[in-house]
Every structure is written in C-alpha cells, then in structure tokens.
Amino acid sequence: MGNGSSPPQAPTYPTSLGMSDADSISLLGKDLAADLMGHVGFGELAFWLVTQQRPAPAQVRVFEAVLVALADHGFTPTAIAARLTYLSAPDSLQGAIAAGLLGGGSRFLGVTEDCGQFLAAVLDQHRDKCPERLDDDAAWDAVALSAIQQARESGRLVPGLGHPVHKQQDPRTPRLLAIAAEEGLKGPHLRLFEAIGRVHPRVLGRTLPLNGAGVCGAALADLGLPLELLRGFALLARAAGLLGQLAEEVRRPIGRDVYLSVDRNATYVDPLSNTSS
C-alpha cells in the first residue's frame, strides 16, 4: 500500500476436529475414509469428538449402553409431536425431528443433565472426602442423606428419582450399573446415585425408583464427559428413536387419527368463565 502499512490480517477460526482439501477429508487427525470408516463405531466417534481422546473399549461399552438406554422407547409425547408435525408437513422432515428433540430436551431428557449436575455439585461439596475414603455403602449413604435433606429443605426435587411408568424399578438402572461395574467404571457419581436410591425414603417418606435418565447422567459424568453437554448426548440418543417413529408413521400412519381424536374430543369453554372452581 502507498502509505507503507501492512494489509489487514484475515480473522482465523481455529478448529481441531477436521479439515477437507481436494483429495482427502481428515477428522481427529485421521483420514476419514481410510482410518475411520469401517473401523470406528458411531458411539466411539461421538465420544472421541467431544473429549479429543479416543475412548477405551470399556468406555465405549458404557457410553453406547447409555445411548441405547435413552433412545425413544415408546409412543411418548415427543414421538407424538414428531408424528403430528410430519403429518402436517411431510416435506419438512427436519421440522418433525426438531419437534421431538425440543420436547425431549426440555422436559424428559433434561433429567440426564440435571442429575449429572446435581451429583457433581454434591461431590464437590464433599471434595475433602476423596472417593477413595468413601469406601463402603455407609459412607456413601451419609453423603446421600445430607444431599437429599438439603434439597428437601430448599424445596428442590432430587433429579433421577421417580418414573411415571416404572413405579417400582426402571429396568435400565440396574443393567447400566452392572455394565459399569463389569467394566471397572462405576465411579463416584454412580456410587452416590445408588446411595440416593437406598436412603431417600428416610427423608421423603416414600420409595421412588431410580430412573434411567438419571442413571445415564451419572454414568456419563463418571466417564468424564462435560456436564453441560449431557443433555446433548441424550438428544443424540433420542434422534435414533425419532427416526424410527417417523419410519413407523410412513409404514403405519396414525398421526391423522391422533389429531382427529384430539380435535373431536376438545371441550370448548367460555374464556370468561371461572374454571378454577
């Protein structure tokens, strides 16, 4: 330039995940076509992308068990939302997926993150008692009892307790605990979650099941995954179930029947009437 000044530098946006050029695509420092495709499973890849570290086989087993546990497992409100959205706009598949994911992330699968965050906060309060010192159930029970009492006194719910369908026991919970134990990955979050299951009736006055969304949050936290992303892993799992529900809607359409049933059974009331009595 005439005044001798240097040209402005273009901004840079660094990413360590991957890159493409005319001849290749790399991901995580590996050749996508040659090193990853056919060699790395999707669960392993998801874990690897988030942590930047390739998981051990034991970690992959627990992580993929979580993904299976959190996949859509029935005709839930999120599945209904997805099917009805697909019915109204079948050319907008992304809208149907979004309807199910938004509902699942906000109401149901948020328990996974909430539970992981709750357990981590309790453990942080007791960081002076390192997990190695909490070496028996009695010690963990004491920590869990204190946490539940604090939650009760502050009017907060303990995430991971209770289930609308599995009133006695969520079948996913003991299975995931067993898998983590088999792989040597039953860490402090899962130990604390188990203790909450043992002691909560003393405070709450009733016995509630430890639900699958909660135990998945504990397992993901024990794997060292970022707590703020636990809901994202739950959504990743739910996406597979939603695709299955939409495929089912194509094979056996019921969206219109659901819509007509709701529409025909609606009860219209005077908006000015007193409905609280």
Secondary structure as GFF3:
##gff-version 3
##sequence-region A 1 277
A	DSSP	beta_strand	18	20	.	.	.	ID=ss1
A	DSSP	beta_strand	25	27	.	.	.	ID=ss2
A	DSSP	beta_strand	30	31	.	.	.	ID=ss3
A	DSSP	pi_helix	32	36	.	.	.	ID=ss4
A	DSSP	alpha_helix	42	51	.	.	.	ID=ss5
A	DSSP	alpha_helix	57	69	.	.	.	ID=ss6
A	DSSP	alpha_helix	77	88	.	.	.	ID=ss7
A	DSSP	alpha_helix	93	103	.	.	.	ID=ss8
A	DSSP	pi_helix	104	108	.	.	.	ID=ss9
A	DSSP	alpha_helix	110	125	.	.	.	ID=ss10
A	DSSP	alpha_helix	137	153	.	.	.	ID=ss11
A	DSSP	alpha_helix	172	182	.	.	.	ID=ss12
A	DSSP	alpha_helix	188	204	.	.	.	ID=ss13
A	DSSP	alpha_helix	212	222	.	.	.	ID=ss14
A	DSSP	three_ten_helix	227	229	.	.	.	ID=ss15
A	DSSP	alpha_helix	230	251	.	.	.	ID=ss16
A	DSSP	alpha_helix	255	264	.	.	.	ID=ss17
###
